[in-house]
Amino acid sequence: MFSPLIEDLIRALRCLPGVGPKSAQRMAMYLLEKDRDAAGLLAHSLQQAVEKVGRCGRCRTLTEQVVCALCNNTRRDHSLLCVVETPADVLAIEQAGNYHGLYFVLHGHLSPIDGVGPADLGLDLLGERLGERENGGIVELIIATNPTVEGEATAQFIAERARTKGVAVSRIAHGVPIGGELEYIDGGTLAHAFNSRTVL
Amino acid sequence: MFSPLIEDLIRALRCLPGVGPKSAQRMAMYLLEKDRDAAGLLAHSLQQAVEKVGRCGRCRTLTEQVVCALCNNTRRDHSLLCVVETPADVLAIEQAGNYHGLYFVLHGHLSPIDGVGPADLGLDLLGERLGERENGGIVELIIATNPTVEGEATAQFIAERARTKGVAVSRIAHGVPIGGELEYIDGGTLAHAFNSRTVL
């Protein structure tokens, strides 16, 4: 119904998560009718990001720098390393604001069925980091992978490797969220909360 | 928290209608982590569309061609012309599938307070179209602007001009939608439906 270039744009917008055919059409019409400058800027930003953003050489988070700002920050505690699955997890932890160590981003979890092994998660690089002894090296490895079957398996795998390097390993706590009401918490979480109860 | 290029991308994605800070962040992470090819394609499509898509010389709808495919289609009824506010309205009518004439897109409605006058809506071009006499010219002008205050005012303005050119003018019907239940229809629509009742 639309001309070829507009159809192409609508199809391309559908690659965005949560955008279906109607939203894509609405976005295309909005950009072409009301805000061509923003559309041009978006095209430029996308291209720049796709071309230049890679992974930090130390923590593997997304960045266009060789080593990211977090890893370069000398005011952070370089003896703590937190392992997370995605760069968005880093943001979530940073927004909580009480962790001041460094991060290591796996970009996924172990999943033999999808062909994702230790090498894909950068566990060799993590092993090197744990082996470094300059300035005291890493003292504690905090594993914050998701509490899913794959996330737990990944946590166990990493914990075993870290122990052989003589590094203390911990896992973030799982249980009833603060502010949550027991009535609305799922059974799996409640069962875990009982099993992992702490002495008062 | 993210590197500058990623922050730029998140900010640029927020120009899309219905996309807030969280969605923009999710989209940026998705594109950079999972689908860089799609991101590159989207950048290319946006740039092409912004550079090349203009307005059809006859009906003013969005197209990269000089005259759009609808206006060039000789199998359509060139004696009927339907006036709509936006290119998306053309799509909606085409999807309904029972109108086979041509269109004229205003790209808005008369709105003195926003400085939108007849020239901005291409009413000079519409006047020329109505004055053309080749192949019988336009026999009926169907006005399908939105049933808002501005849309109605625009409809009245165009109708008066068209009558001076000796072209029959009609307005699409407004009332209770087919499949709608009276109980849930707003008062304005019901009042209009009563005032515009037809003889059975």
Boltz contact constraints between the chains, C-beta under 6 A:
constraints:
  - contact:
      token1: [A, 1]
      token2: [B, 91]
      max_distance: 6.0
  - contact:
      token1: [A, 1]
      token2: [B, 94]
      max_distance: 6.0
  - contact:
      token1: [A, 3]
      token2: [B, 63]
      max_distance: 6.0
  - contact:
      token1: [A, 3]
      token2: [B, 64]
      max_distance: 6.0
  - contact:
      token1: [A, 5]
      token2: [B, 48]
      max_distance: 6.0
  - contact:
      token1: [A, 5]
      token2: [B, 49]
      max_distance: 6.0
  - contact:
      token1: [A, 5]
      token2: [B, 52]
      max_distance: 6.0
  - contact:
      token1: [A, 5]
      token2: [B, 53]
      max_distance: 6.0
  - contact:
      token1: [A, 5]
      token2: [B, 64]
      max_distance: 6.0
  - contact:
      token1: [A, 8]
      token2: [B, 45]
      max_distance: 6.0
  - contact:
      token1: [A, 9]
      token2: [B, 45]
      max_distance: 6.0
  - contact:
      token1: [A, 9]
      token2: [B, 49]
      max_distance: 6.0
  - contact:
      token1: [A, 12]
      token2: [B, 41]
      max_distance: 6.0
  - contact:
      token1: [A, 12]
      token2: [B, 42]
      max_distance: 6.0
  - contact:
      token1: [A, 12]
      token2: [B, 45]
      max_distance: 6.0
  - contact:
      token1: [A, 15]
      token2: [B, 38]
      max_distance: 6.0
  - contact:
      token1: [A, 16]
      token2: [B, 27]
      max_distance: 6.0
  - contact:
      token1: [A, 17]
      token2: [B, 30]
      max_distance: 6.0
  - contact:
      token1: [A, 27]
      token2: [B, 16]
      max_distance: 6.0
  - contact:
      token1: [A, 29]
      token2: [B, 88]
      max_distance: 6.0
  - contact:
      token1: [A, 30]
      token2: [B, 17]
      max_distance: 6.0
  - contact:
      token1: [A, 32]
      token2: [B, 53]
      max_distance: 6.0
  - contact:
      token1: [A, 32]
      token2: [B, 62]
      max_distance: 6.0
  - contact:
      token1: [A, 36]
      token2: [B, 50]
      max_distance: 6.0
  - contact:
      token1: [A, 38]
      token2: [B, 15]
      max_distance: 6.0
  - contact:
      token1: [A, 39]
      token2: [B, 46]
      max_distance: 6.0
  - contact:
      token1: [A, 39]
      token2: [B, 50]
      max_distance: 6.0
  - contact:
      token1: [A, 40]
      token2: [B, 50]
      max_distance: 6.0
  - contact:
      token1: [A, 41]
      token2: [B, 12]
      max_distance: 6.0
  - contact:
      token1: [A, 42]
      token2: [B, 12]
      max_distance: 6.0
  - contact:
      token1: [A, 42]
      token2: [B, 46]
      max_distance: 6.0
  - contact:
      token1: [A, 43]
      token2: [B, 43]
      max_distance: 6.0
  - contact:
      token1: [A, 43]
      token2: [B, 46]
      max_distance: 6.0
  - contact:
      token1: [A, 43]
      token2: [B, 47]
      max_distance: 6.0
  - contact:
      token1: [A, 45]
      token2: [B, 8]
      max_distance: 6.0
  - contact:
      token1: [A, 45]
      token2: [B, 9]
      max_distance: 6.0
  - contact:
      token1: [A, 45]
      token2: [B, 12]
      max_distance: 6.0
  - contact:
      token1: [A, 46]
      token2: [B, 39]
      max_distance: 6.0
  - contact:
      token1: [A, 46]
      token2: [B, 42]
      max_distance: 6.0
  - contact:
      token1: [A, 46]
      token2: [B, 43]
      max_distance: 6.0
  - contact:
      token1: [A, 47]
      token2: [B, 43]
      max_distance: 6.0
  - contact:
      token1: [A, 48]
      token2: [B, 5]
      max_distance: 6.0
  - contact:
      token1: [A, 49]
      token2: [B, 5]
      max_distance: 6.0
  - contact:
      token1: [A, 49]
      token2: [B, 9]
      max_distance: 6.0
  - contact:
      token1: [A, 50]
      token2: [B, 36]
      max_distance: 6.0
  - contact:
      token1: [A, 50]
      token2: [B, 39]
      max_distance: 6.0
  - contact:
      token1: [A, 50]
      token2: [B, 40]
      max_distance: 6.0
  - contact:
      token1: [A, 52]
      token2: [B, 5]
      max_distance: 6.0
  - contact:
      token1: [A, 53]
      token2: [B, 5]
      max_distance: 6.0
  - contact:
      token1: [A, 53]
      token2: [B, 32]
      max_distance: 6.0
  - contact:
      token1: [A, 62]
      token2: [B, 32]
      max_distance: 6.0
  - contact:
      token1: [A, 63]
      token2: [B, 3]
      max_distance: 6.0
  - contact:
      token1: [A, 64]
      token2: [B, 3]
      max_distance: 6.0
  - contact:
      token1: [A, 64]
      token2: [B, 5]
      max_distance: 6.0
  - contact:
      token1: [A, 88]
      token2: [B, 29]
      max_distance: 6.0
  - contact:
      token1: [A, 91]
      token2: [B, 1]
      max_distance: 6.0
  - contact:
      token1: [A, 94]
      token2: [B, 1]
      max_distance: 6.0
